Amino acid sequence: MPEETAGFEEKPEVPDGATPEDAAEPKTADSSTEEPAAPAGDSGARSATSAPQDADAALLAQLDQARTALAERTGDLQRLQAEYQNYRRRVERDRVAVKEIAVANLLTELLPTLDDIGRARDHGELVGGFKSVAESLETAVAKLGLQQFGKEGEPFDPTIHEALMHSYAPDVTETTCVAILQPGYRIGERTIRPARVAVAEPQPGAAPKSESGEGDAPSDKDADAPEKG
């Protein structure tokens, strides 16, 4: 029996064709089932690709918010502008209305004086300095827009005439103003005093005149008369 030499370890047997490093590395039983590790570069590439996409999505979201805010501010500005235009129109309309009311009140106070001037003119008393003052006053009120209306012979209109006297006349075909007791006055389309008139209506039972003005139709007696040969 050979004697074992102390101090020397027994080396494992190395198969033929194997290197010493293969013999030194122990093999595990599950080495054949291990999956290969994913390359480190793949995760980095995916992260680098997803980063620009996230940035684009964030920019699109911010752009949508900006567009929404712009539309809201534009709508607010349009509403504000429309309200301002309506306000300006109301102010202008109110200003014109206040001016017309003030002028109408002033001229209404002057109507009795204008009536006195008219009566003095009808009686031939409008002479001398009084005539100059009266004409100056009439010119001033005309510049303020005062207009006189009302003439004899015009049809009666209850919207601008006030009938103070009533009678019948055979020579009228409708209710007619036959006398102007006080002239009417207006400012533009606004009547500040109606014309006070005397009116006449057609005579009850009177036959209307024909358009040719020849009078009534022939009587039955004339119709029965024999024709001349």
Secondary structure, 3 states (H helix, E strand, C coil): CCCCCCCCCCCCCCCCCCCHHHHHCCCCCCCCCCCCCCCHHHHHHHHHHHHHHHHHHHHHHHHHHHHHHHHHHHHHHHHHHHHHHHHHHHHHHHHHHHHHHHHHHHHHHHHHHHHHHHHHHHCCCCCHHHHHHHHHHHHHHHHCCEEEECCCCCECCCCCEEEEEEEEECCCCCCEEEEEEECEEEECCEEEECEEEEEEEECCCCCCCCCCCCCCCCCHHHHHCCCCC
